Amino acid sequence: MASVSVPAERPGGLLRRPHATTGWWSWFTTVDHKKIGILYGITAFGFFLIGGSEALLIRVQLARPDQTFLEPAVYNELFTMHGITMVFLVVMPLSAAFFNYLLPLMIGARDVVFPRLNAFSYWAFLFAGLFIYSSWFLGGAPNGGWFGYAPNSVTDPSVGMTFYAIGLLIAGIASTVSAVNLAVTVLNMRAPGMTLFRMPVFVWMGLVVQLLLAFSLPVITIGLTELLFDRLFGTHFFDVAAGGSPVLWQHLFWLFGHPEVYILVLPAMGIVSEILPVFARKPLFGYQFIVFSGIAIGFIGFGVWAHHMFAVGLGPVANTAFAVSTMIIAIPTGVKIFNWLGTLWNGDLRFATPMLFSIGFIAMFVIGGLSGVTHAVVPSDYQQTDTYYIVAHFHYVLFGGAIFGLFGGIYYWWPKVFGRMLSETWGKLNFWLMLIGFNMTFGPMHILGLQGMPRRIQSYPASLGLSFWNMVSSIGAFVIAISVLVFLINAISSFRKPKQMEADPWDARTLEWATSSPPPEYNFEEIPVVHSLDDLWHRKYAETEGGRVVPVAAGGSGETPSAGEHAGGDGGAGHGAGHAIHMPSPSYFPLIAAAGFPIVGYGLIFGRPAIVLGLVITLAGFFGWAMEPSSE
Amino acid sequence: MVLGLVALAVVAVACAPNATQSTLEPKGPYAQKSYDLFVPVFWVAVGIFVIVEGLLLLFVIRYRHRKNQTARIPAQVHGNTRLEIAWTILPTLILAGVAVPTIATIWDLAAKPTGDVLEVNVLAHQWWWEFDYPDQKILTANELHIPTGRPVYVTLCAVGFGYGTPVPSQGGPPAPNACQTGPPDGQPPAAIGAAVIHSFWVPELAGTQDVVPDLTNHLTIQADEPGVYEGQCKEFCGLSHAYMKFKVVAHTPADFERWVAEQQAPASPDVSGDAAAGKEIFLQTCTACHAVAGLETANGQPAIANGGPNLTHLMSRQCFRGCTLEVNDENLARWIADPRSVEAGSFMPDYGLTSDQIDQVVAFLNTLE
């Protein structure tokens, strides 16, 4: 499905196209969307542990007033890196892990449309993360906030914000490439009968997110390039004395930054929209409304950015306009929540761990959404902006929302990915500890913010009367840490159990459960033919004339479509174990092409020769990629 | 459960008396306007919170799968268009109800106050505040003195290190009502460091206004009762952002006039003993950045504050270094001895003075009443 017409063989090839799809080395050359999804997931989880540790250090420093545990320089690096890590290296790639793994399976495809490009995205993301983190050892980490407001981010003498600009540019390349790849996959690779309105909501949210990425990343790319030029080459984009404008940075940053919020939370909304129907044993309530509200959020999300800038001084006209647009975006968000409630109504609710996290998601996201509406009340926001009230708000959206949803997804699809169940006992402990720890940590921050605690302060005096809730919040952070530890124990111990290989352990509704767990490299022996939304459910259950739902007598759960229903596709009927299915061969070149980027980055900072070296490596990677035969 | 407790806690602690920089205890009409919008919206939000979380809990309990129950496959309901329309329109109406007073207040707060208004220019430095009273010709730092019952219209300017604020009482021009972002006339551009963004915030008196290098922003504050109100820079502005605080001291109108008169008087030039020795050191080193009205530098020029606070009436202030240190001999000596050990990234250099010299400078500073 990928490589269409490539040279059959090439003279004097240095790196022959690899064949192995098993063994540790195959992880470096893989182009299989499932393996790449797992790589994304593991890498993002590693960064989650690092970003979480940074948060713990921050909470230790703030546990009591007037502490000197962390000096300001280190504190500023930590809160900056915590933000960059959690946004760009955890929630985005963890969502990418789900999209990579699941989108092809859910639409009945064998892989993404550009498998090597998919691998390239992963490696570029990994190198971006490693590049940014290497700054700790090479002169100091970014210290100007994840929002990198100019001119502070330009004038700061340490090298950190240069790492920030280059690192995020590399991560932006990874995300842009991946966005195009996944969007084209969803639009072009659907199985026969899988019309747009038969796609699972998770696929829809995936499509919306990829389009958001494709349109918002260019904006931040411009901003980061200007920042980089100001820092390295003496341009004056943000220098007032030379006619530049610091407010320009804020517009560029938030015109990306607000769609980014939906890039972070829509995947979790998609996950929850998959989990709720399965564990309520009834279809998603208002499927079209959930889809259209997701699309509406995507569009309106580009028109609310200046609500991050109400106190900047844009004037009453701008503040009025963005107050109204911000209130409008609350409406489709509310529609989603009511439809999830409608899904639960009259269901047969089974509280397995994925369901617990999904219900936790709804409960916590409602709080984040409501506090979000209070920000749209501009004069009220004049008080709340840049306080811990905001910190509380967006953690309810991005942790109570995105992270809870993603954890639900991990528990839900773990058996599909690894063929093993996670322990329900550990899972429930994981959920309750996380729910309690989360509310202990971020609930009090509402109070702290309203009582006048600004954000991004390394210390606060005892006289402000903020000590009690800060201590509560810090204790809560460690409860969260314990819950993550419980998850790790659960994850690791699941590998000591034998593979159960059950295709459909949850009695689910969507196509990824129609193939084995874990799925074969080619996903489906025969490309399924789709007849309806929740196609798998309709293969398993039918409605009687009286409206009762009964299991279909013939065929058990998790069987591939009956004979005569498959679309010709790659293999004919009668082949076993997918022998005749051609899958793209692994390749070294995505890794090589991506490896040049950080070297160019180091060259920009430390010396020009490395720029040449990096460019040569990347170009060599692309050249080898282009000339690579489909197999050899 | 957990959520209810959180909501309760918010309400309970909203009234806690020990928070001294709280948005929940407005002490003037401008802060009151923000608060009067926050409170009703908060209760509407609490109402929606209770309804949504209540329904969630109800469904979770009512429709849970019971252990002894035979397997039930619920009716496969796909949606209900009437309900969809209802829960699209209802929130829209609620939000429209919120939007009307919001927009009215946005315009209300943006208007320049009329009548008897005190105007003050606020210059935000890394990491301290300078307050310039153009009509009174007063320049002070970290403490904004205002009269009660009178709107104070502040003009907010971000300035870079080395920005020389003319000393008004020495005949310098009053600072303009629009921010001057370049160097004053006659100074080379390189003398001015880049200004960064700050945010001016006295929660008990008004909401925030950012201080942005390419904008001239304004904000109106007003205190109803005499007292000291805590203020703080809210926008991350570099290394020592956490230590960029200030105080607003509200006096009765009569007391305010007295304070103005005291500030307008020049510092007493006659000093003796340690203070005289300290004055010599001050003239040779400190006047590179700090001005004292009535004092001339070693080469006979009137001192211009090039980046440091005007110290004419230092002893009349309670605090220095972004109002995070009390003005006393010990703190001043510690600060002069090694500014960067006290404040990360401080622009004040360590001149390597001996401890005797430092004591002499402190003795001189003590005469600046």
Interface residues (C-beta under 8 A of the other chain):
Chain A: E71 P72 A73 N76 G144 G145 Y149 P151 N152 V154 T155 D156 D239 V240 A241 G244 S245 P246 V247 A280 R281 K282 P283 F285 G286 Y287 Q288 F289 A311 V312 G313 G315 P316 N319 T320 A323 V324 M327 I328 A330 I331 G334 V335 I337 F338 N339 L341 G342 L344 W345 N346 G347 D348 L349 R350 F351 I359 I362 A363 V366 I367 L370 S371 V373 T374 A376 V377 V378 P379 S380 D381 Y382 Q383 Q384 T385 D386 T387 L435 I436 N439 G443 P444 H446 I447 L450 Q451 G452 M453 P454 R455 R456 I457 Q458 S459 Y460 P461 S463 L464 G465 L466 W469 Y541 E543 G547 R548 V549 V550
Chain B: V2 L3 V6 A9 V10 V13 A14 A16 N18 A19 T20 Q21 S22 T23 L24 A31 K33 S34 Y35 L37 F38 V41 F42 A45 I48 F49 V52 E53 L55 L56 F59 V60 Y63 R64 H65 A71 R72 I73 P74 A75 Q76 V77 H78 G79 N80 L83 E84 W87 T88 P91 T92 L95 V98 A99 T102 I103 T105 I106 W107 L109 A110 T181 G182 P189 I192 G193 A194 A195 V196 I197 S199 W201 P203 A206 G207 T208 Q209 D210 V212 P213 D214 L215 N217 E230 Q232 C233 K234 E235 F236 C237 G238 L239 S240 H241 A242 Y243 T324 A344 G345
